[in-house]
Amino acid sequence: MCIYIYKSRNKKEKTIYTKINEILYCILTLAFGIYYPLLIIILGKDYNGLIYGTAVDDFILLGNVFIGGEVALIFLWALSAKIRTKKNPKLLETKNNYNQFISNFLENYSIKNKIKRKLYHTLPFTIVALIPLIFFVFKNNLGERWMSYSIFFIAIVGVDFAFTFIIGDVVRLLDFSYMPPKAADLFKAAMTSDELNTFTSTSVMVFGFGPFIFFNFTIFFIVVLISAIADAFASITGLMASKMGHNFPKDTSKTIEGYIGGIIVCFFCTIFGSYYSILLGISNWDIYSILLIAIVLAIVFFLIDLITSKIELQDNYLNSLIIGSSLLILLILLKIQIF
């Protein structure tokens, strides 16, 4: 990622905001590499393992298998694409030509692509909601360690998802001859026209959640819900209402309908996340605190949306970082435990 940032530093089409986004993407990705070992120790230090003697040993093994295995598979897949271009150089003018990819992408790009991309962003919610539920079913067999294992698997699945797009971005931007056709189709569905000459925001959204995985699961879950579901709903509502011309501010693509949709869904995401955690027995927030938190976070979400209409920084990481930080401050003020 840093190599591409350096090589493309003088490209005229890259604005200052694009450069800032790229640097922050690198920082968030690097941060995961620093706190991942710490996460393993915190989650597993007090528990016996299912495979080895301790949960820490289990997490080290599983992390190496899932993360290392995924990287190895992607590397072999990319290498196979490179071998095909060596055997058939004409592919460098068609399927493995990035300029041709850009031309085809722009030719077929529409509002439907934008909506489909936003629907991809709801995947983190599905994963974060489903994995604890699965481990909760086996709570009697796992004992108190069930939550540690569920959080670890959330982290691993999230990292594998993020690494898929990070490696794909590096291949796409540095040497498209390594890009398999199926992977190119995935990027066509998951990226916007603004991301053709920079990193996609899909991976950074996942790493934006990362710092909050150390806190109470309710905090982490609410951050994921708002960043994934509320943001997607606000964008989709705004896109569908774009022809009505209710833009605010007037010189931006943001619509009043999008703001309203985002605020409402953000409010209910907070309530759902709180009660989902109560259902799993890992939270005891009272109804008054939940309502207050939901109102405050809805306002913060609106302000982020409003600010990013003028300042072209990616809300995919701003939402998680600012919403998460605001939630932590609010919980501390309300004297609610954050760990």
C-alpha positions in Angstrom: 0.0 0.0 0.0 2.8 2.4 0.9 4.6 1.5 -2.4 1.5 2.6 -4.4 1.1 5.8 -2.4 4.7 6.7 -3.1 4.5 5.8 -6.8 1.2 7.7 -7.4 2.1 10.7 -5.3 2.3 13.0 -8.3 -0.9 11.9 -10.1 -3.0 15.0 -11.0 -6.3 13.2 -10.4 -5.5 12.5 -6.8 -6.8 15.2 -4.5 -5.4 16.1 -1.1 -8.4 14.2 0.5 -7.6 11.1 -1.5 -4.0 11.2 -0.3 -5.1 11.7 3.3 -7.5 8.8 3.0 -4.8 6.5 1.6 -2.4 7.4 4.4 -5.2 6.7 7.0 -6.0 3.4 5.3 -2.3 2.4 5.8 -2.3 3.5 9.5 -5.5 1.6 10.3 -4.2 -1.5 8.6 -0.8 -1.2 10.4 -2.6 -0.7 13.7 -4.3 -4.0 13.4 -0.9 -5.7 13.0 0.2 -4.0 16.2 -2.8 -4.8 18.4 -3.7 -8.2 17.0 -1.2 -10.0 19.3 -2.5 -8.0 22.2 -6.0 -9.0 21.4 -5.1 -12.7 21.4 -3.5 -12.4 24.9 -6.4 -10.4 26.3 -9.1 -12.8 25.0 -7.3 -16.0 25.8 -5.1 -15.5 28.9 -7.7 -16.6 31.5 -9.1 -19.7 29.7 -8.2 -23.2 28.8 -8.0 -24.1 25.1 -10.2 -26.4 23.0 -7.3 -27.6 20.9 -4.2 -26.9 23.0 -3.7 -26.2 26.7 -4.6 -22.5 26.6 -7.0 -20.4 24.6 -4.0 -18.2 23.6 -2.4 -21.2 21.9 -5.7 -22.0 20.2 -6.0 -18.4 18.9 -2.4 -18.4 17.6 -3.0 -21.6 15.7 -6.3 -20.6 14.3 -5.1 -17.1 13.3 -2.1 -18.6 11.4 -4.3 -21.1 9.6 -7.1 -18.7 8.6 -5.0 -15.6 7.9 -1.9 -17.3 6.5 -4.1 -19.8 4.5 -6.1 -17.0 2.9 -3.1 -15.0 2.0 -1.4 -18.1 0.5 -4.6 -18.9 -1.6 -4.9 -15.4 -2.9 -1.1 -15.4 -3.8 -1.5 -18.6 -5.7 -4.7 -17.3 -7.4 -2.9 -14.2 -8.5 0.1 -16.2 -9.7 -2.1 -18.3 -11.8 -3.4 -15.2 -13.5 0.1 -14.0 -14.2 1.0 -17.4 -15.7 -2.0 -17.1 -18.0 -0.9 -13.7 -19.3 2.6 -15.1 -19.9 1.1 -17.9 -22.0 -1.3 -15.6 -23.7 0.1 -12.0 -23.9 -3.0 -10.8 -25.7 -4.8 -10.9 -22.3 -2.7 -7.9 -21.4 -4.7 -5.9 -24.0 -8.1 -7.2 -22.8 -9.0 -9.0 -19.6 -5.7 -8.1 -17.8 -5.5 -4.5 -19.0 -6.4 -2.0 -16.3 -7.2 0.8 -18.7 -9.7 -1.6 -20.4 -11.1 -2.5 -17.0 -11.6 1.2 -16.2 -13.3 1.7 -19.5 -15.7 -1.2 -19.0 -16.4 -0.2 -15.5 -17.4 3.4 -16.4 -19.4 2.2 -19.3 -21.6 0.0 -17.1 -21.5 2.1 -13.9 -24.9 3.3 -12.6 -26.9 4.0 -9.4 -27.6 0.2 -9.3 -23.8 -0.3 -8.8 -23.7 2.2 -6.0 -26.7 0.5 -4.2 -25.2 -3.0 -4.7 -21.9 -1.7 -3.2 -23.7 -0.4 -0.2 -25.4 -3.7 0.3 -22.0 -5.4 0.4 -21.3 -3.1 3.4 -24.0 -4.8 5.4 -22.0 -8.0 5.5 -20.0 -7.0 8.6 -23.3 -6.7 10.6 -24.4 -10.2 9.5 -21.0 -11.7 10.6 -20.8 -9.8 13.9 -24.4 -10.7 14.8 -24.3 -14.4 13.7 -21.0 -15.6 15.3 -21.8 -14.7 18.9 -25.3 -16.3 18.5 -23.7 -19.5 17.3 -21.3 -19.6 20.2 -24.1 -18.7 22.6 -25.9 -21.9 21.5 -22.9 -23.9 22.7 -22.4 -21.7 25.9 -23.0 -24.7 28.2 -20.2 -26.6 26.5 -17.8 -23.7 26.3 -18.4 -22.1 29.7 -17.3 -18.5 30.3 -14.8 -18.6 27.4 -17.7 -18.6 24.8 -17.5 -14.8 24.3 -13.7 -14.7 23.9 -13.9 -17.4 21.2 -16.8 -15.6 19.4 -14.9 -12.3 19.4 -11.8 -13.9 18.1 -13.6 -15.5 15.2 -15.3 -12.2 14.5 -11.8 -10.7 14.2 -10.5 -13.5 12.0 -13.4 -13.4 9.6 -13.2 -9.6 9.4 -9.4 -9.7 8.8 -9.8 -12.3 6.0 -12.5 -10.1 4.4 -10.3 -7.0 4.7 -7.2 -8.7 3.4 -9.0 -10.0 0.4 -9.7 -6.4 -0.7 -6.3 -5.0 0.4 -4.3 -7.6 -1.6 -6.7 -7.1 -4.5 -6.2 -3.3 -4.4 -2.5 -3.7 -4.4 -2.6 -6.1 -7.4 -5.2 -3.9 -9.2 -3.2 -0.7 -8.8 0.4 -2.0 -9.1 0.2 -4.8 -11.7 -3.2 -5.8 -13.1 -1.6 -8.7 -14.9 -1.9 -10.6 -11.6 -5.7 -10.0 -11.4 -7.8 -13.1 -12.0 -11.0 -12.4 -14.0 -13.3 -13.4 -11.1 -11.5 -11.1 -8.7 -11.9 -8.3 -11.3 -15.7 -8.9 -11.4 -15.8 -8.7 -7.5 -14.1 -5.3 -7.6 -16.6 -4.1 -10.3 -19.4 -4.8 -7.9 -17.7 -3.5 -4.7 -16.1 -0.2 -5.8 -17.1 3.2 -7.0 -15.9 5.3 -9.8 -14.0 7.5 -7.3 -11.9 4.5 -6.3 -10.5 3.5 -9.7 -7.1 5.1 -8.9 -7.0 4.6 -5.2 -7.8 1.9 -2.5 -11.4 0.8 -2.1 -13.0 1.7 1.3 -14.4 -1.8 2.0 -11.3 -3.0 3.8 -10.7 0.2 5.8 -14.3 0.0 7.1 -13.4 -3.3 8.8 -10.2 -1.9 10.3 -12.1 1.1 11.5 -14.1 -1.2 13.8 -10.9 -2.7 15.1 -10.0 -0.6 18.1 -13.4 -1.0 19.7 -13.2 -4.8 19.8 -11.2 -4.4 23.0 -14.3 -3.0 24.8 -17.6 -4.4 25.8 -19.2 -6.3 22.9 -22.2 -4.0 23.0 -20.0 -1.1 22.1 -18.3 -2.9 19.3 -21.6 -4.2 18.0 -23.3 -0.8 18.0 -20.3 0.7 16.1 -20.5 -2.0 13.5 -24.3 -1.6 13.2 -24.2 2.1 12.7 -21.1 2.1 10.4 -22.5 -0.7 8.2 -26.3 -0.6 8.3 -27.1 3.1 9.1 -24.5 4.4 6.6 -25.7 2.0 3.9 -29.3 2.9 4.4 -28.5 6.7 4.4 -26.6 6.3 1.1 -29.3 4.1 -0.5 -32.1 6.4 0.5 -30.1 9.4 -0.7 -29.4 7.7 -4.1 -33.0 6.8 -4.6 -34.1 10.3 -3.8 -31.4 12.1 -5.8 -33.7 12.9 -8.7 -36.0 14.9 -6.4 -33.3 17.5 -6.0 -33.5 18.0 -2.2 -29.8 18.3 -1.9 -28.3 19.8 1.3 -25.9 21.6 1.1 -27.1 22.5 -2.4 -23.7 22.0 -4.1 -23.3 18.4 -2.8 -24.8 15.0 -3.6 -26.2 14.6 -0.1 -30.0 14.7 0.2 -32.3 15.6 3.0 -34.0 12.2 2.6 -30.6 10.5 3.1 -29.9 12.4 6.2 -33.4 11.6 7.7 -33.0 7.9 6.7 -29.6 7.7 8.3 -30.7 9.4 11.6 -33.7 7.1 12.0 -31.8 3.9 11.2 -28.9 5.0 13.4 -31.3 5.5 16.3 -32.8 2.0 15.9 -29.4 0.4 15.3 -28.3 1.6 18.8 -31.5 0.2 20.4 -31.2 -3.1 18.5 -27.5 -3.5 19.4 -28.2 -2.8 23.1 -31.1 -5.3 23.3 -29.3 -7.9 21.3 -26.5 -7.8 23.9 -29.0 -8.0 26.7 -30.5 -11.1 25.0 -27.1 -12.7 25.0 -26.6 -11.8 28.7 -23.6 -9.6 28.2 -25.2 -6.2 28.9 -27.6 -4.7 31.4 -28.1 -1.1 30.1 -31.4 0.4 31.3 -34.0 1.8 28.8 -33.4 5.4 29.7 -29.6 5.2 29.0 -30.3 3.3 25.8 -32.7 6.0 24.5 -30.3 8.8 25.5 -27.3 7.0 23.8 -29.4 6.4 20.7 -30.4 10.0 20.4 -26.9 11.3 20.9 -25.4 8.9 18.4 -28.0 9.7 15.8 -27.1 13.4 16.1 -23.3 12.5 15.8 -24.1 10.4 12.8 -25.9 13.3 11.1 -23.0 15.7 11.8 -20.5 13.2 10.3 -22.7 12.9 7.2 -23.0 16.7 7.0 -19.3 17.3 7.4 -18.2 14.7 4.8 -20.5 16.3 2.3 -18.0 19.1 2.1 -14.8 17.4 3.3 -14.1 14.5 1.1 -12.8 12.1 3.7 -14.2 8.6 3.8 -17.1 8.2 6.2 -16.4 4.4 6.2 -13.7 5.0 8.8 -14.9 8.3 10.2 -18.2 6.8 11.2 -16.7 4.0 13.2 -13.9 6.0 14.8 -16.1 9.1 15.7 -19.2 7.1 16.7 -17.1 4.7 18.7 -15.3 7.5 20.5 -18.5 9.4 21.2 -20.1 6.2 22.6 -17.2 5.6 24.9 -17.3 9.2 26.3 -21.0 9.0 26.8 -20.8 5.7 28.6 -18.1 7.0 30.9 -20.3 10.1 31.7 -23.2 7.8 32.4 -21.0 5.6 34.6 -21.6 2.5 32.5 -18.9 -0.1 32.3 -17.0 -0.1 29.0 -15.0 -3.3 29.5 
